[in-house]
């Protein structure tokens, strides 16, 4: 049936975990007492315990977004739900909810569009992978390579942010110029009417 109802409660069932990039460090776990405790199938077919998952309606409610927004974020590749029930309903873990919160923060607080957010998330995901690989590395050569890759990713991420700041500054300057022009017109009108 799959996600047919916006607030449907998904029945307990097996879910499969699609391939996904790790969540960024900026997306901290949110905790909470979710009702749906699911079991997931490991790649070898054995069942493994999985952190608690919630259906799309419950996830949307927790996040304060619409079900449609969650579906759209998935459609454009910003999120991948941690699993699905045997009926095809999306299931969200705490890390998925944290990622949506990060998307909303970048979108509403910082003013990034979805393409910019995708770019930022790609860098953040890669940086999270670099951190894991760095701690698992057994020799200094690998660590140095990972440090270099991390530095490059941070510099590119900073360049994205600098570009956004530059565009915002240009927009602010344009508004300041228009305000100045309005003040000159007002001053001229006041002088003529005196």
C-alpha positions in Angstrom: 0.0 0.0 0.0 2.9 2.4 0.9 2.5 5.8 2.4 -1.1 6.3 1.2 -2.3 8.0 4.4 -0.5 11.1 5.7 -0.9 10.1 9.3 -1.3 6.4 9.0 0.3 4.3 11.8 2.4 1.7 10.1 2.0 -1.9 11.3 5.1 -3.6 12.8 6.9 -5.4 10.1 10.3 -6.1 8.6 12.1 -3.3 6.9 15.1 -3.2 4.7 17.8 -0.6 5.1 18.8 1.0 1.7 22.4 2.2 1.2 22.9 5.7 2.6 25.6 8.1 3.5 26.2 8.5 7.3 24.6 11.4 9.0 26.7 14.5 9.6 28.2 15.3 13.0 26.0 18.4 13.1 22.9 16.3 13.1 22.8 15.1 16.7 20.5 12.3 17.8 17.2 13.6 19.0 16.2 10.7 21.3 12.6 10.5 22.2 10.2 7.6 22.9 9.0 6.4 19.5 6.3 3.7 19.6 7.4 1.6 16.6 10.3 -0.7 17.5 11.2 -2.5 14.3 13.6 -5.3 13.4 15.8 -4.9 10.3 17.2 -7.6 8.0 21.0 -7.6 7.8 22.6 -8.0 4.3 23.1 -11.7 5.1 19.4 -12.1 5.8 19.7 -12.4 9.6 17.5 -10.3 11.7 19.1 -7.6 13.8 17.7 -5.2 16.4 17.3 -1.7 15.1 16.8 1.5 16.9 13.2 2.6 17.1 11.7 3.8 13.9 8.5 5.8 13.2 6.2 6.1 10.3 6.0 9.1 8.0 3.0 10.7 9.7 4.7 10.4 13.1 8.0 11.7 11.8 6.3 14.7 10.1 4.5 15.5 13.4 7.7 15.3 15.4 9.5 17.5 12.9 6.7 20.0 12.4 6.8 19.5 8.7 4.2 18.1 6.2 4.3 14.5 5.0 4.6 16.0 1.6 7.8 17.8 2.5 9.3 14.5 3.8 8.4 12.8 0.5 9.8 15.7 -1.5 13.1 15.7 0.4 13.4 12.0 -0.4 12.4 12.5 -4.0 15.2 15.1 -4.5 17.8 13.0 -2.7 18.2 14.9 0.5 17.1 12.1 2.8 16.7 8.3 2.6 14.4 6.8 5.2 16.2 4.1 7.3 13.8 1.4 6.2 10.4 0.4 5.0 7.8 -2.0 6.3 6.9 -5.1 4.3 4.0 -3.0 3.0 6.4 -0.3 1.6 5.7 2.4 4.2 8.7 4.6 5.0 10.3 4.3 8.4 12.4 7.0 10.0 15.2 6.7 12.6 16.4 9.4 14.9 19.3 10.1 12.5 16.8 10.7 9.7 14.9 13.1 11.9 18.1 14.9 12.8 19.0 15.2 9.1 15.6 16.8 8.3 16.1 19.2 11.2 19.5 20.1 9.6 17.8 20.6 6.2 15.2 22.9 7.8 17.9 24.8 9.7 19.9 25.4 6.5 16.7 26.3 4.6 14.9 28.6 7.1 17.5 30.0 9.4 20.4 30.3 6.9 18.4 30.8 3.7 20.0 28.1 1.5 18.0 26.6 -1.4 17.6 22.9 -1.8 20.5 22.7 -4.4 22.8 24.5 -2.0 21.6 22.3 0.8 22.4 19.2 -1.2 25.9 20.4 -1.8 26.4 21.2 1.9 25.1 17.8 2.9 27.4 16.0 0.4 30.4 17.7 2.0 29.1 17.1 5.6 28.5 13.4 4.8 31.9 13.0 3.3 33.5 14.8 6.3 31.7 12.4 8.6 33.1 9.4 6.6 36.6 10.9 6.6 36.4 11.1 10.5 35.4 7.5 10.7 38.2 6.4 8.2 40.7 8.6 10.1 40.1 6.9 13.4 40.2 3.4 11.7 43.4 4.2 9.8 46.4 2.2 10.8 49.2 4.3 9.3 50.2 7.9 9.2 50.2 8.0 5.4 46.4 7.2 5.3 45.8 9.7 8.1 47.6 12.4 6.2 45.7 11.7 3.1 42.4 11.8 5.0 43.4 15.1 6.7 44.2 16.6 3.3 40.8 15.4 2.0 39.0 16.8 5.0 40.8 20.1 4.7 39.8 20.3 1.0 36.2 19.5 1.8 36.1 22.2 4.6 37.6 24.8 2.2 35.0 24.0 -0.5 32.2 24.2 2.1 33.6 27.5 3.3 33.6 28.7 -0.4 29.9 27.8 -0.7 29.2 29.8 2.4 31.3 32.8 1.3 29.4 32.8 -2.0 26.1 33.0 -0.1 27.4 35.7 2.1 28.6 37.7 -0.9 25.2 37.4 -2.6 23.4 38.5 0.6 25.8 41.4 1.0 25.1 42.5 -2.6 21.4 42.3 -1.9 21.8 44.3 1.3 23.8 46.9 -0.6 21.1 47.2 -3.2 18.5 47.8 -0.5 20.7 50.4 1.2 21.1 52.2 -2.1 17.3 52.3 -2.6 16.8 53.6 0.9 19.3 56.3 0.2 17.5 57.2 -3.0 14.1 57.3 -1.1 15.6 59.6 1.5 17.0 62.0 -1.1 13.5 62.1 -2.8 11.9 62.7 0.6 14.4 65.5 1.5 13.8 67.1 -1.9 10.0 66.9 -1.5 10.3 68.4 2.0 12.6 71.2 0.7 10.2 72.1 -2.1 7.1 72.2 0.2 8.8 74.5 2.6 
